[in-house]
Amino acid sequence: MATGIPTKQKALVLPEAFAQWVIREIDVPHPGPGEILVRVDAAGLNPVDWFVQKYDRFNSQYPVIGGWEAAGTVVQLGEGVTTFIIGDKV
């Protein structure tokens, strides 16, 4: 990855249907075509995270990474991205 971007991150993970949320270290993904990589400065849980855990809805595979409410800074651009620049707040 680009200089200054870590290769690992902590994430709130639901490992399987109806399990308890756990904090795990996972790989930082590379942005694919049309995607951006955001350094998350703030994240939050919302009722959808709870609903996924309790009722096994809105996801197609496990593990699920929670905290879908997030804000941060663009740190890397995938191929073809033209509407964001590195440093943008999102």
C-alpha positions in Angstrom: 0.0 0.0 0.0 1.0 3.6 -0.2 3.5 5.1 2.2 2.0 5.9 5.6 -1.0 3.5 5.2 -0.9 0.6 7.7 -1.4 -2.9 6.5 -3.6 -4.0 9.5 -6.5 -2.4 11.3 -8.9 -3.2 14.2 -12.5 -3.9 13.3 -15.7 -4.8 15.0 -16.5 -8.2 13.5 -19.5 -10.5 13.6 -17.9 -13.8 12.8 -21.0 -15.8 12.1 -24.8 -15.6 12.3 -26.2 -14.7 15.7 -22.7 -14.6 17.3 -21.3 -11.9 19.6 -19.4 -8.9 18.1 -15.7 -9.2 18.6 -12.7 -6.8 18.0 -10.3 -8.4 15.5 -7.2 -7.3 13.6 -7.8 -7.5 9.9 -6.0 -6.5 6.7 -6.5 -3.0 5.4 -8.1 -3.5 2.0 -6.8 -2.0 -1.3 -9.3 0.1 -3.1 -10.5 -1.5 -6.3 -11.6 0.3 -9.5 -14.0 3.1 -8.7 -13.4 2.8 -4.9 -11.6 4.9 -2.3 -9.8 4.0 0.9 -10.8 6.1 3.9 -8.9 6.4 7.1 -11.8 6.3 9.6 -11.6 9.0 12.2 -15.0 8.3 13.8 -17.3 5.3 13.5 -20.6 4.4 15.2 -23.0 1.5 15.4 -26.6 2.0 14.4 -29.7 -0.1 14.6 -28.8 -1.9 11.4 -25.7 -3.4 13.1 -27.9 -4.8 15.9 -30.5 -6.0 13.4 -27.8 -8.0 11.4 -26.6 -9.7 14.6 -30.0 -10.5 16.0 -31.9 -11.5 12.9 -29.2 -12.4 10.3 -30.4 -9.8 7.8 -28.8 -7.4 5.2 -25.7 -9.5 4.6 -24.7 -12.2 2.2 -21.6 -13.6 3.9 -19.7 -13.7 7.1 -17.7 -12.3 8.7 -19.5 -9.0 8.8 -17.7 -5.8 9.7 -19.8 -3.5 11.8 -19.8 0.3 12.2 -21.4 1.3 8.9 -21.7 4.9 10.1 -18.2 6.4 9.5 -16.4 9.6 8.8 -12.8 10.1 7.8 -10.2 11.2 5.2 -9.5 9.8 1.8 -6.0 8.2 1.8 -6.0 6.2 -1.4 -7.8 6.2 -4.8 -8.7 3.2 -6.8 -8.3 3.2 -10.6 -10.7 5.6 -12.4 -11.7 7.6 -9.4 -12.1 11.3 -10.4 -14.6 12.7 -8.0 -12.4 12.5 -4.9 -8.8 13.5 -4.1 -6.5 12.3 -1.3 -7.2 14.4 1.7 -10.9 14.9 1.1 -13.1 14.6 4.2 -15.9 12.1 3.8 
